[in-house]
Amino acid sequence: MPILVAGIAVLLCFSSLWLGLQNDDYILRLVLSDPPLDPEWTRSPFNAFSFTNGDEDLIRRTLEEGRILWWTHPKLKLAFLRPVSSITHWLDFRIWPDRPWLMHVQSLLWFAGAIVAAALLYRRLLVPTWVAGLAALLFAVDDAHGMPAVWLANRNANIGVLFGLVALIAHDRWRRDGWRPGAFVAPLALLLGLLAGEIALAAGGYLFAYALFLDTDSWRGRLASLVPGGLVGMAWWVSYRVMGYGASGSGVYIDPGASPVEFVHAVIDRAPMLFAGLWGIPSGLGHFLSQPATHILWLVAVGLAVAVTILLLPILGRDRAARFFALGMVLSLVPACATFPDDRLLYFAGFGGMGLLAQFLAAVWQRVDWVPSSRIRRLPLNTAFWTLVVFHLVLSPLSLATTTTKVRTFGEIINNAASSLPSDPAVTDEVALIVNTPTAFISFYGPLLQALNGHPIPSRTLILGSGIYPTTISRPASNVIAIRPDGGYLPPPGSPRPGHEDSQAIFHPVYFFPMLDHLYRDATPFEAGDRIGYGGAVVEVVGVTEKGRPIEIWVHFSVDLEDPSLRWLQWKGGVYVAFEPPSVGETVVLPEVDLPLW
């Protein structure tokens, strides 16, 4: 059964072999290629996921070179300690650098390993055995695993979950069967999981739940059983801090140790959405909704959490394994709240969730003693039963099978935009200036993709405007351009266009894009008059909101805007086309962005 369900999961994701590199995969290629494509970006084989280390002088110099965005936090840190995962990517780019399909084979093997480990652990914890098989099947076809399975840069989740589950298997063998090597294998596997990705922190929650509900030793013995894993976790955490890893200055990632209050608020905001993602409502749905609709969705998610809890209470009160799954599932959601809600964060939480779901489905199917005998009283349970069956055994595998298409669609947006950047030989002596784009995240990849494809690229590519709504561009002086995105820079996701609040669509795919701009800066405010050196130009913030978000910037150049060293570009129909700056004193308004693929 473990091999069977792993095979089903791999078959559903098999189309990823033709996906190639996408999004952050190109960054991995940049930092790990041999010979180095850019010595300044080259990383150790063990340090591929350290993107920026918070060095203020380095960020200032990088800004002056135009390599990052002008609104980047001066101490932005996005550095993740993942040497185990890093070395797997290093091997990819050393052994078969021009065969991405083999890279995907490796990812699918790690994915299959995680499914097998989950099935083996279910078999140890659930009776009768067919319920364990059902849990394994539910876990195998859970669409939350799609991104880690098909996206190379997210391979770390497969590796972290695999080693985390191996740690739980070894711990269970040690505590229940008296297998003494498990006392050493479990913490070692946990360490490997943590060094693969932060998702393995969830294993600590399951170890705690095991000691609380499944371990039959005395309380002193149970606490002692947690010491090896606790020491490993503590050593990992201290090393993480001492070696300078972590996240700060970003509006997308929160470091719980550095910002505990902000993290608590994030848990309150994000945990219900993540919980809903386990039971049928995509946890990332809020990214595509207006702000009022997002608030309603949060209330719906809280209501769903209450309903699921009530539904599972009879099982939780009768079965220790159910309590283990439930507590491990909930604790797994806590570290996932360190970034924006997305189903790919539910990989480890899904182990507990699918174990619980299998127990519920089995109980209702067998009509155990707590299931009402009356057909009318059983109607709510039967409704829940068939709803969950449809969601998890019909829709979820279909969604898992289409993950490759979803990733490719977003990748095509990036690739199409990148291919439209100027690539004639003369561009190497020019500065490309992008005055508007749906999100700087898309434009950031442009020069990288062109360089990786062997095309000439501008000496610098500066992204001046970003936003999904119209952009007003004026020219206060011959060497100054003023840019004012409607709604300002870095708006909260789902924000309405000013003056159009009553006609704002409840759902729209482009609502997702502003969130990506927050990757480079948190809510640290700007002040009117701030000046930032940016790729040979100077960005002056001339207006801010009451919360310090820039409304309008003036970009000062040392030459007139018509100088042949400047190549002006604007977003139009999913690609970049030539832009002609207005005359001095004139104003032009560029329309809101459009995405032909959608």
N, C-alpha and C positions, 0 to 999 in steps of 0.2 A: 504493500500500500504506500509506504513512503516514496518508493521509486515511481510508482504510478502517478501519484498526485504531483510530484515534481515534474514528471514528464508532461502532464497536462498543462501545468503552469508555463513551462518552457515553450510548448507548442503555441500557446496563446500569444507569446511574445516573440515568436520566431522571426517575424518580419523585421525585427530590429537589426538583423544581419545586414540589411540593405539601407540602414539609416545613415551610416557614415558618422562623421563628427558633427556635433551641434553645440552651439552656444559656448558654454564654459569648457567644452572639450578642446576648443581652439586655444584657450589659455593654457590648458595642460600641455598641449603640443608646443606652445611658445616657451614655456618654462622648462620643459624636459627634453627638447630636441637636441640632437647631436649631429653636426656642430651647432652651437647656440645661434638662434636667430637674432637674439638681442641679449648681449652679455649682462645688461643691467637687470633684465627680467629672468635670467636663468636661475634655476633653483636646484638645490641638492635633491637627489632621488628620494630622500626621506621628507622633503619639505615642500611638496608641490602645492599645498593648499594654504601657503602663507602669502597673501596678496599684497598687503600693506601693513607695516608694523607700528604705525602711530608715531613715527619719527617726524617731528614738525619740520626740521630742516630739510629732510628728504622730500616731504610732501610739497614744501614751498618750491624747492628746485624742480620737482616734477611738474608743478603748476607752471612755472616759468618756461618749461620746455613744451607745455601744451599737451602733456601725456595723460592728464586726468581732467576732470570737470572743474570749472571755475568755482562752483559752490561746494566743492569737497571740504569736509570738516578738516581743519588744520592738524588734527591729531587722529585722523581716521585709522582705525585698526581693524583689519579683517584677516586674522591669522589663526589657522586651525591646525592643531597637532594631530596629524593623521599619517604617520610614517608607514604603517602597514599598507594602507590604501595607496599611498604615494608610490611605493616601490612596485606595486602591480601595474600602475600606469607607466612608470619608467621602463619596465620590462616591455610593455606594449610598443613604446616608441624606440626601443633598442632592437627588438627582435623582428617586428613586422610593422614598421612605421607607415608603410603605404598600403596596409591591408586592414582597414577599420573593421571589416567583418570578423577578423580574428580577435580583435579587441572586444567585440560584442560577444563572441563565443566565450571568452573568459568571464565577462559579466554574467552571462546566462548560467555558467557553471557555478559561480558564487551564489546566484539566485537559487538554483536548484539545490545547492547545499543547505541554504537556509530553510527551504521547504522540507527537505528530508529531516533536518534536525528538529523542526517543529513537529513533524509527524511522529518521530521517535519519542519526543517528550509527551505529546498527547497520549501515546500508547501507554506510557508509564503512569499517567495521572487519571485517565478516564476509563470507566467501566460502564457497560460492556464495551468490548473492543470496537464494535461497529460505530459507537458514538465517537470514539477517538478517530476513526476513519472519516466520519462526517466532519469533525472539527478540522482535520488535516485538509480535506477537500475545500471547505469554506476558506481556510487560510490560503490555500494554494491559488484560488481564483479571485482573491480579494484584489480589486483594482487599485487599492492603495499601494501595491507593490509595483505598479506599472513603471513609474519613473525610475526607481532604482534598477529595474530589470533592463530597461531599454536605453537609458541615458548614461553614457560612460562616466560622466563627471559625478554621478550619484551612485556609483558602484560602492562607495564607502558604506552605504546603508546596508547593502547585502552582506558585506564582510562583517560589519559591526553586529548585525542581528545573528548571523551564523555563529560567531564566537560567543555572543551573549547566551544563545540557546545551548551551546555546548557546555558553557559554564553551569547552566541550570541542570542539564542532564547529569553532569559529573557530581554536582552538589546533591542531587536527589539520590544518586547511587551511593554516595558516601553516607548520607543521613539515614536512608531507609534500608539499604542492603549491607551497610557496613563495609563498603569498598573504600579502603583507606587511601588509595591513590587519588580518589576524588577530592580529598582535602587540599591537594596540591594542583590537580588538573583544573579544578573550578576557578581558583583565583588567577591561574595562568591564562586560561581562556578568557576570563573577564578582562585581564590586562591587554591581551591581543585585540579584543573587541574595542576597548577604549582607545587604543592606538590606531584603530581603523576609522573610527568615527564616533562623534559624541552621542549618537543614537544608542550606543551600548550602555549608557548611563541607566537606561530603562531596566537593564538586567538587575541592577541594585534594588529597584523597587520590587521585582519579583522575588529576589532572595529574601527581602524583608517579609513579604507576604507569605513565603514558604515557611519561614520561622514562626510566623504568627498562627498559621492555619494548618499546615501539613506536617510540620515536625512534631514528633511525639515525645521528644526528650523533655527533661525538666526545663523550666524557664532559664535557669543558669546555663544549661547546655545549649539551648536555642540561641541565647545571646552570644555564647562562645563560638557557635557555628558561623556567626556573621563577621567575626574578627578578621579572617583571612581576606574576604572580599572587601571589608571596610578599610583595611590597611592598603590594599591595592588602589581602591578609589581615592583614598587620601593622598597616597604617593603620586597618583596621576594628577590630581587637582593641584597639589603644591608644585609639581613640575610644570604644569600648564601655566601657572602664574609666574613662577620664577623665570621661566624661559621666554616670557613675554608674549605668550599666545593669548587669544581672546578676541573680543569684539567691542569696539567703542567708537563713538562718533557717527554710527550708522543708524538710520531710522528703520532699518529692516531687522537687524540683529540686536539682541540685548544680552549683555553679559550679566548673569544673575549675581555673580560675586562682586562686580564693580558697581552695579546699579540695582540693588535689591528692591527698593521701593518701586522703581519703574517696572521691575520684573513681576512684582505682586500684582500691579495693575494689569500687566499683560496677561497674567494667568486668568484673572477675572474676565477679561475681554475675550481671550482666545480659547480657553479650555472648553467652554460650552460648544463652540464651533467645531473643535477637534472631536469632541465626544459625538456630536451629531454626525460627523464624517464616518464614524464607525458603524452607524446604524441606518444610514440611508440618505442623508443630506450631505452633498459634497462640502467638505470643510472650507474649500476655497471659493464657494459660491459668492460670498460677500464681496470679493474683489471686483465683481462685474455688476454690482448693484449700486444704486444711488445711496447717499448717506441715510436718508429716512428709511429706505427699504432694508439697509444693513442693520439698523437698530431693531426693526421688526423681526428680521431673521434671527438675531441674537435671542430675542424673547422666545421665538419658536424653538430654537436649539435648547434653551433652558427647559421649556415645556417637554420637549422630547426626552431630555435627560430624566426628568421626573417620571414620565410615562414608562420609560424603559426600566427604571429602578423599581417601580411598582410591579411591573410585569415579571421581574426576576426575583422579587422578594421571596416567593415560596421556595425557589431553588436555593437562594442564598441562605435561608434559614435552615435548610436540611443537609446541605452538602458542603464539606470543607473545601473540596477542589473548586467549587463555584466561588467561594469566598476568596480563595487564592487568585483565581483568574480576575475577579472583579477588582480587588485591591491592586494587583499588578498592573491591570489595564489603566486604572485611574492614575497611579503613580507614574506610569509611562508618559502620560500626557503633560506632566509638569515640565520636564526639560524641553519638550516639543514647543512650549510656549515662548521659547527664546527667539523665535522668528515668526513670520506671518503664517497663518493657518493654511495648511495644504495637506491633501490626503497622503502625500509621500512621507509625511512625518508620522503616520499612523502604523508604520510597519510593525514595530514591536508592540505597540498597544493592541494591534489587531490579533496578536497571539492570544491574549486574554479575552478579547472580545469575541473571537471566533470559538474559543473554548466554551464560553458562556452561551453563545448562540446555539451551538450544537447540543448542549444540555437542555436548553429550552425546547428546541425543536423535537428532540427525542422524547422529552416528558409529555409534550402535547400529543405527539403521534401515538405514544403508548398509553395515553390516558392514565397516568400514574395517579396515586391516591389523592393528590391535591387538585387535580383537574376536575371541575364539576361534571357530574354525570348528566345533568340536564342539558339538552341541546341549546336552549336559549341562553342559559348562564355560561355555556361554553363558547358562545358566539364571539365575544371579544377576543378570547384566546385563539380561536380558529382564524379570525380576521388577521390578528397579529402574525400568526403562524404563516399564512399564505403570503402576506405582504413581505415578510422577511425572506421567505423562500424566493419570491420573485426578485427582490432586490439583490440577494446575495448569491443565488445559484443561476439566475438568468441575466439580469442587467449587469451585475458586477463582472462576470467573465467576458461579456461583450465589451464593456468599457475597458477592461484589461487588454483585450485584443486590439483595441483602437488606439492605445497609448502611443504607439509608434507614429500613427498619423497625426496625433495632436502635437507631438514633439516636432515632427517634420514641418507642420504648418507654421508653427512659430519660427522654426529655423529658416523657412523660406522667406519670411518677412525680413529677417536679418540678412540673408544671403542676397535677396533681390536689391535691398537698399545698398549693400556693400558693392555689388557689381555695377551699380549706377554711379559710383564715385568716379571722378576723372582719373584715367590711368594712362594718358598720353605721356611721352617722355618728358615734356616740358614741366609736368606737374611736380617733379622732384624739387624744383626751385621755387615752388609756390606754397602759399598757405591756403588751405581749404577752410572756408568759413560757412558753417551751417547755421542758418538763421532761425529755422524751426524744424522740429521733429517730434513725433509722438512721445518719445522718451529717449533721453540720452543713452540709455542702455542699448538701444538698437544701433545708434550711430557709433557708439564706442567700439563696436566690433568691426566697423567698416575697414579702416586702414589695416587692421590685423589680418582680416580675411584676404584682402588684396595682396598683402605682403606674402602670406602663406601660399597664395596661388602664383607667386612670381611676378606680379604686376608692379609697375612703378607706383609709388604713393607720394602724396604731398609731404613736404618737409615737416609740416604740422597740420593737424586737423583740429580746428577749434569749434566746439559746439556752443553757440551763443544763446539760442532759444530752445525751449522744450515745453511741450504742453499739448493737450488734445483739442483745445479751443482756439479760435482765431488769434492771430498774433499781429499786433500793430507795430509797424516799423517806421521810424522817422529819422531825420538827419539834422541834428542841431548845428553841425559844422562840417567842413569839407572832410575832416579826418575822424569824425565821430558818428557812430550809428547808435540809435536808441531802440531798444527792443522791449516790448511790453506784452507778454502773453496774457490773454484774457483770463483772469483769475489768479494771475501771478505765478511765480515759480514755487515748486514744491507744495502744491495744494494737497490737502487730505484726499485720499482715494474716494471717488464717488461724489466729489464736490460739484455743485451745479455751476453752469456758466453764469457769471453775474448778470442779473437782469432777466434771466430765463428760468428762474427757480420753479415757476408754476408749470412749465412745459418740459421739465427735465424727464428724460426716459428713466423708467425704473431699472431697466437692464440694458447694458451696452458693453460689448467686449472691450472697448477702448478705456473704460474706467480702470482697467487693470494697470495701464501703463504709468500713470503718475506715481504709483507706489514704487516702481522700479527706480525712479529718480531719487527716492528717499534712501536708497542703498548707500549713497555717498555722503549723506548728512542727516543728522538727527534734528531735533527741534531747536538746537542752538541758534539764537536769533542773530540776524544781521542788523546793522544800523545804517541809516541813511548817511552816505558819505564814505562808507567802506570802499577801499580800493584794493583790487587783487591783481597782481601781475599774472598774465595768462598768455603764454606762448608768444611773447613779444609785444602784446597789447596790454592795456590796462582796463579792467572791468570796474566801473564805478557803480555802486548801488545808489540810485537816486531816490528810491521810494520803497517803503516797507509797510507791511500790514501791522496791526497792533500786536501781533505775535512775533514780529520780526522776520516774516517771509518777504523776500524781495518781490516788489511789484513791477519795477522797471529798472533796467540797467542801461548805462551808456558805456560803449566800448570805444576807447581812445586808441588810435593808431598813430604811428610816426609818419605815415604817408597818407595821401588822399585815398579815398575808398576806391577810386578808379585805377589805382596803381596796378600794373600788370602782375605784380607779385601776389596779389590777392585774388583768389578764385571763390566767387560767391555762389552758394547753393541753397535751395529751398526744397522742402518735402512736397511732393505732388504725386498722388496716385500710387504711393508705395515705393517711389524712387526719388532720387535727388536730381533736380534739374537746375539749370543756370538761373541765377537771381540777379537782377539789376538794382543796385541800391538807389533809393530815391534821390532827387536833387536836394540841395540844401534848403531846409525849410518845408519840404514836402513830406507827405505821409502816405504809406500804403498799408493795406490790411490783407494779410494772408488768411485764407479760409481755414476752418477747422480741418484737422487731419482726416484722411480717408484711407482705408485699407482694403484694396480690391479683393484680397483673399477671403475677407469676411463679407 
